[in-house]
Amino acid sequence: GCPRVWSVAGCRALPGLRGAPGAAGPAGAPGALPPGGYRAWRERAARDPAGFWADVARGWLRWDSPFHTAWQPGDTAGSARWFLGGRLNVSVNCLDQHVEKSPNRVALIWERDEPGTAVHVTYRELQDLTCRLANTLKKYGIQKGDRVAIYMSVSPLSVAAMLACARIGAVHTVVFAGFSAESLAGRIMDSGCKAVITYNQGVRGGRTIELKATVDEAVKNCPSIKHVFVAQRTDNKVHMGDRDIPLEEEMSKADSVCPPEPMDSEDVLFMLYTSGSTGKPKGIVHTQAGYLLYAALTHKYVFDYQQGDVFGCVADIGWITGHSYVVYGPLCNGATSVLFESTPVYPDPGRYWEVVQRLKINQFYGAPTAIRLLLNYGEEWVKKYDRSSLRVLGSVGEPINKEAWQWFYQVVGEGRCTLVDTWWQTETGGICIAPRPSEEEAEIVPAMAMRPFFGIVPVLMDENGEVIEGNDVSGALCIAQPWPGMARTIHGDHQRFIDAYFKAYPGYYFTGDGAYRSHEGYYQITGRMDDVINISGHRLGTAEIEDAMADHPEVPETAVVGYPHKIKGEAAVFHCNSGAFPAILAILEGVSCALLTRDMRRTWPL
């Protein structure tokens, strides 16, 4: 029969919060910074990147075959390669090595949308789930290198779907389970997916979301799709067609052992689509070893993760934050990772803090948008709950303003928790600039990312493409040296990859962001320098929105710009010429994209 964590509609909480005691991390992984601390590691990573990353990779990851070359810079921009000759399997690093030592350690705590119904999944159970799902994919012809779309709400099964792809060498592309059928279809067609894994329905904020119906609409125009695997999140029945496969039913018949596929370090692990300043969303490609190592290392040192901690990143797996700090980083480190399916205000604005109290979360990682939203509800919703378990708070997705920073630090963290304002991107794979790690007891400046992580060498450039020296200066933020976690290409369009990130400042990775370097040498992100706006922590290209508007028969021409928004950080403002329908004739100040989707959902490619 089905293990108890599969049938999510009727699942019950598994006993025990903390896993069995085990090693401080993966086999050979350093538990603390070495003698010399942060400065010694930072200086060595900048001076000798090949030697530094070789040592870390040998100690941190489990290899099937050792690598012979840690870093090959490449002859052209954006062509650096890491850990050549090495072979490994990401799912082994995230599952098997922990099952061998501590099989009953809790891997995932699924905080379902329904309050108080958390499900605990051990490493052994997650391995079983992953292997059965992997064998099911293989049964239906999914092989190494094939693309698989995952359109699911946050759950143990969606994590297992990602790991199952990794186990057999398939490439997953997770699509946020709120995007339209058109958006999903565009990603499926661009990546050439052979299968989709989805739920019958999703549940979020007390609402039911018709996931299978959206998939049905999307795959009508996707001839590459051979199978749609459908799991049950609710008890409601949905239409099942010829290519639809009941996932749990198939998994119950599958073998619980699936031999892992040894993968080259530079084989593709996943693609994740993100907005650019021009054209359609781009499929950012991340590879096996370098990405996993960087996600795990940043998870450990930015958040001071210690074995036994409960790590609470409330991001969706549809974003890079969910990939790196809900799934791959924490699981590689043998952590207990929280999966948050709901919203910050369901059933009330105390939801986050009630979860912190009940699950005894030690690190809480969320977005400034949510903090600004909750700030408006007052302190009583926070102080109602015990937050003494918290040790580290984190901010991600956009620069956090000082008012939100102070509220997060003083009210939520009671003035005693480390608050790390993290800067990074889908393209960087993991956190690049953050207040920690640092020298012991080093200062943290409010609302400032501050310090580069090991191997990250930031520079500021002027309008002439020259490096700006000294402190108390501003410029275009670039990175001077490759690092293992960086993206390798844009799927199907490497020239676009070069043009987007390496053309503006030859020899440097251009982030698209501006930054200020303080008198003390700390970095503060000042915002985008291109035609991309950041709404609620998510990047949206103005060209994409303009294209969607132009598809409407009553909007012959339009221009979109960003506009400050108290909660979302930025909103989209639409300038439309005469001939547009009256509702958008004038500038629509403060109206975010979401408000227009009700009328324009069928042509909205977010």
N, C-alpha and C positions, 0 to 999 in steps of 0.2 A: 504494500500500500504506500500511499504518499507520506513522506516525512511531515511532521507537524507544522513546519514553517512554510509549506507550499501553498496550502489552501488558504489564501490570505483572507477570503471573505469570512471564514469561521475560525481563524487562527487564535490561539491563546498565548499569553505570555509564557515564555520559557523560564524556569526557575533560575535564580542567581544572577546578580549583576556583574560582579567581577569574575574574570576568568581565573583559572588556576595559576599559581605563581610560576614564572618562567624566567628566561634570560632577559637581560635589559633591552635586547633588540635582536636583530638577525645575527646569525652566526658570525662572530668576528667583528661585529659592528661596534665602533667606539661608543661608549655610553656618555662621555663627557669630552669637552675640548681638551686637547693635549697640553703638556707644559708649554707655556708661552701664550696659550689661550687664543682668543679671537684674532689678535693682531698677527700672531705667528702664522695662523692658517690663512688669513687674508693675504698677507704678503707673499707666502709661498704659492698660493693659488694664482696670484697675478704674475709672479716671477717665473714659476715653473708649472704651468697648467697641466702639461702631460704627466709629470711626476705626481703632482697633487691628486689629480683625478684618478690616476692609475692606482694609487694607494687606497683611496677611498672606495673605488669600485671593487677591488679585490676583497676588502674587508666587509663591505656592505651587502653585496649581491651574491647569490648562489649561481655559479656558472656551470654549464655542461661542458664547455670547452673554454680554456682561458684565452683572453685576447692577447695579441702580439704587439699591437700598436694602440696606445691609449688615445692619441689625438693626431689626426692627419689634417693639417690646416686647409689643404686644397689649393688649387691654382687660381680659382676665381671666387668672387664674392658669394657668400652663402653656400659654399661647398665643403665646409668643415665636416669631418666624420669622426666618430668616437668608437673606441673599443673594438677595433677591426680584428677579425679572426675569432672574436668571442661569440659563443652561442649560449643561450639561456632561454628560460620560459618565464614570462612575467607572472603567470598564475602560480607557478611553483614558489616564486619568491613571496607572493602574497598569501599563499595558502599552505602548501605542503610542508614547508620548513617549520611553520608554527604548529601544524597538526602533529608533527613528529615529537615536538617538545611539550606542547601544552594544548592538547586537542579540545579541552573543555573551556579554554579561555574564550570569553565573549568577543566575537569579531564585530558584530553589528547590533545596535539597538535601534529597532525601527519604531520611531515615534509616529504612529499612524495619525491620520487626520482626526479620528475620533479620540477625544482627550482621554488620557489615562489608560490607553490600550497598547502599551509598548510591547514589542516582540523582541526577545533576545535570541540571537543566532550565534552559536559557537563556531570556531574555526573548522571543526570537523563537519558540522552541519552545512556550512557554506561550501566546503570542498565537495561534499556529496551533491549538493544542489548544482554546483558548477559543472561537475563531471557528467551528471545525468543530462543537463541541458546541452553540454558540448557533444555528447554522444547522440542526442536527438538531432542537433544540427548536422552532424556527420551522416546520420541515417538518411537525411533528406538532401544530401549532395553538397553541403557546404564544406569547402576545402580551404587549405592554406592559401591566403591571398585573396579569397573572396570577400566582398563587402557585405556587411549586414547592418541595416538600420535598426536602431532601438528607439521606440517611441512609447515610453513608459513613464509613469509617475515614480517617484523615489520609493524604493522598496528593496528588500533582500533579493528578490527575483531579478530586478533590473541590474543590480550589482553583479549577480551571478551571470547575467547575460553578457555583460562586459568581459568578465573573467573567462567565460566559456569561449568567447571569440579568441581571447588571448591564448587560451589553452590549446586550441587547434590551429592557431596561426591565421585565423580570419581577422579582418579589419573592421572594427565597429565604428559607426558614426551615430552618435546619440543626438537625437533631435528633441529639443525641449517640448514636453507634452502639453503645449498650449499654443503652439504654432498652427497655422491654418493648413488645410490640405494642399494648397498651392505651394506653401513654403516647404512642406514635407516632400512633395513631389519633386520640387526643384533640386533638393539635396539628394534625393534618391537617384534622379537622372544624372546629376553631375558626377556622383560617386560610382554609379553603375551597380547599385546594390542588388544582390540576388534574393534577399529575404528581408522581411520586417518582423521584429518581435514587438508585440504590443499587449495591452490589456483590453478586456472587453470595455471597461470604463475606467476613468480615473476619479479620485475623490480629493477635493481640496477646498478648504474653507467652508465645509458643509455642503458644497455643491458637487454634483455629478458631472463629469466631463466625458463626452462621447468620443473616446479614443479610437475604438474600432471603426466607427462610422467615418471618422476623419481619414483613417488609413484606407478604407474602402474607396473613398472619393479620390485620394491621392494616387493610388496604384492603378486607377483606370487608364492613366496615360503613362504608365511605367512598364514597358515590356520586359525589362530586365528582371522584374520580380517574379520568382517562381513559387515562393511560399510565403504565407503570412502566419506566424505562430501567435496564437491568441491565448493569453492567460486570463484567469478570472480574478479581478480585484473586488467585484461585487457579485451578488447572486443573480443579477439580471442577465437574461439571455440576449444574445445579439445574433444577427444574421451570420451564418457560416457558409461560405461559398466553396467552390471546388478546390481552390488553392489554400484555403484556411485550415489550419491544423490546431486542434486543442492541445495546448502546450503541456499542461500538467498531466493529462492523460498519457501522452507520449513519454514524458519523463518518468512516470511511474513504471513503465516497462523497460526503461533504459538501464544499462549497466552503471553502477555507481563508481566504477573505475574507468578513467579515460587517460591513456598515456599522453603526457604533454609533448607537444611538438617543439623540438629544439629550434630556436629562431636565431638568425644572425642579429647582431647588435643593431644594425642599421635597417633591418626589416621594419615595415610600417606596423605600428601598434594600433593607432586610431587616426581618424580624421574628425575635425570639429569645425563647423562652419561659423564664421564670424563676419561682421560687416566691414566693408572697406569704404574709402572715400569716393570710389567710383564703381559703377557696375554692380553685378550680382554678388551675393555673399561668397566668400572664398573658403575653400576647404583646406584648413591648416593641417599639415601632416606632421605627426610626431612618431618617433621610432622607439624601439624597445628599451635598450639598456640605458641610454643617456637620459631619456625622459624619466624612467622609473627611479634611477639613482637621484636625480635632482629633486624630484617630488618628495622622496623619502628623506633626503638630507635636510631640505628646507622645513619639512614637517617637524623633524626632530629638533632642530636648533632655533628656528624662529619662535616656536611655541613652547620651547623647553619641555618637550614631551618626555615623560618618564613612564616606565612600564607600570601598568595598573591604572593609569589615567583614563578617564572617559573624555574623548575628544569630540566636541560638538561644533561641527561646521554645518550651518543651516542652509547651505547652497543646494540648488537642484543639480542633479547629475547631468542635465542638459547644458551646463556651462563648464568652462575649464576649471573653475574653483571646485566644483563637485568631482570632476575627474581626479584632480591632484590632491585635494584635501578632505574628500569624503571617502574616496575609493583607494587610489593607488598609493599615495604617500602613507596614510595611516596603516593600511593592510600590509604593505611591505615591512613596516616597522613593528608589526604584531600588535597594533593598537586596538582599542575598542572604539569604534566610530559610530556616531549617532546619525541616523537617517531621518531627516525631518520632512514629513509629507505635507504639513499644514501651512498656515500663514501666521504672521506675528500677532494678528488680532482675532484669531478664531480659537475658542468661542468668545474670548475677550482679550484686551491688550496685555494681560498678564501671562499669555501662553508661553513665551520664551522662558520666563523666570520660573514658572511652575515646573517646566521641564527641567530646568537647571536644578531645582530643588529635588525633584523626584528621582532623576537619573544621576544626581551628584556629579554634574559635568565640571571638569577641571579647566578646559580651554573652550572658550566660546568665540566663534568666528562668524561674523555677519557683515551686512552691508550698511553704509551710512544712511541710505534711503530708509531702511527699517528703523534705525535709531532715531532719525529725525521724525518719523511718523509716531513712534512710541513716546518721544519727548513731549508731544502735544497732549498726550493723555495724562501726564502728571506722574509724580514719583510714587504715588500710593500703589499703583499696579506693580511696581518693582519691589517696594519695601514689604509688600504682603508676603513675599516668599524668601526663604533662606538661601542665600547665595554664597555661603561660607566655603563651599567646595571650589569656587572659582579661583584660579591662580593667574590665568592669562586671558586677556580680551584681545580680539583681533578685528580689524576693519579692512574691507576688500571691495573692489569694484570701481571706486571713484575716490578722489580726495575727500577727506572728511573735514567739515568746517569746524572751527574752534568751539562753537556752542555745543554741537553734537559730541565732540571729543570730550569736553568737560563733563557733560551729563553722563556719558558712557563710563568715564573714569570715576567720577565722584559718586554718582547715584548707583549705577549698576555694580561697579567694582569697589565701591566703598572707599576709594582712595588708596587701596592696598594692592590692586592687581596691576601687573604689567599690561600696558595697552600698546599693541603693535599695529601701526598704520602701515599696511603692506602695499607696495606698488609692484605690479607685474601685469602680464598680458596673456591672452590665449597663445600668442606666438612664443612667449618665453618659457612656457611649460611649468614654471613655478615662480615663487617669490624672488624678486631681484633686489629690491631695496626695502629695508624695514629696520626699526630701532634695535631689534635683536636678531641674531646674536651680537654681542658686544663685549667689551671688557666688563668685568664684574662690577655691578652697581653703577654702570655708566648712565648718564642722564638720558631722559627721554623728553624731547621737546614736543609739546602738544601739536597735533595736526601736521606732523612732518614725518615722512618716511625715513629719512636720516641716512642710514648706513647701508652700503652695498653688501650683498651676500658674498660668500667665498666664490671667487672666480668671476665676479661681475666687476668690470672696470668702466664706470660711467665717465663720460666726458660731456662738456657743454660746447656747442658749436655756434659760431656767429653766422650772420646772413651771407658771408663770403665763403663759408665752408671751412673756416679756420677754428682750431681749438682755442677756447677761451681759458686762459690760465688764471690762477688766483682764486680768491674767495669773495663773497658778497657780489656775485655776478649771476646773470640769467642767460639762458640760451636754449637751443634745441637739444634735448636729451638723447644722446647716442651711447652705445656700448662698444668699447674698443677691442674687445677680445671675445672669441666664441666661448660658449659653455655647453655642457652636455645636454641640457634640457631644451635648448632652442629648437624651434620648428625647422624642418629640413626643406620644405617647399610648399607651394600651393598646388593642390591636386590638379593635374592636367594643365597647369600654366606656370611653369617655372620662371618664365620671363616676367610675369606679373609679380612673382615673389621677389625677384631681383629689383624690379622697378620700385616696388613698394617700400622695401627695407634697406636697400644697399646703394641705390642710384643717387639719392640726394646728397649723401656724404660718403663718397667712395672710400672704402676701407673700414667703414664703421656701420654698425647696425643702427638705423634710425627708428626710434620708438614711435614717432608721431606726436610725442608729448613735449611740452616745454617744461623746464625746471629751473629752480633757483638754488644756488649753492651758497650757504650761509657763511658768515664770518668764521664759524668753527669748522667749516667744511662739510656740513650736513646738507642733504638734498631734500628739497620740497617740490612736489609736482604741482605745476601751475595750470595744467589743462592741455587739451588737444591743440595742435597746430595745423590740422588739416580739416577737411569738410566732414568730420565725424562728430556726432553729438552723443553725450553719455546720459541716457535716461534710466534712472533707477539702477545704475551700475552696469547697464548693457549698452554696448556701442551700436549705434545705428548710423549708417551712411546717409547723408542728405540726398545723394543721388538716387539711392534705393527708394526713399520716400517720394521723391519727385517723380520717379518712374511710375510708382503705384498710383500717385495722383493723376498723372497724365493718362493712365489707362481708363480713367473715368470719362465718359463721353461729354460731360459738361465742364471739364477742366482742360482746355486746350494748352495751357501753359502755366507753370507754377515755379516758385522758388521756395526753398525751405532753409531756415536758419535756426540755430539754437537760441534759447532764451532762458534766463535763470528761473528756477522753480524751487520754492521753499522746501518741498518734500523730496521731489525726484532729482534734484540737482540741476537738471536741465529739462526743458520741454521743447517740442518742435513747433515753430511758428511758420505758417504757410502764407506766402504772398501769391495771390492769384489775380490774373488779369481779367478784364471784362469778358463776360461770356461764361464765367464760372457760376455755379449755382449760388443763390444769395447767401446761403449759410457760410460760405467761405470766400465771399467777395473781398472782405476786409482782412486785415491781419488778425489771425486768431491767437491773441496773446495768451500764453499759459496753457494752451490745449495740448496735451500729450497725444502721442500716436494712438494710444489705446482707445481714446474716445471716438476716433474716427473708424475704428475697425468694425463697429456695428453696421455701418453703411457700406464699407468698402472691403469687407473681409475677403471677398472672392478675388480681389486683385491686390492683396496686401502681402508682399514678399518679405516679411521680417525674418 
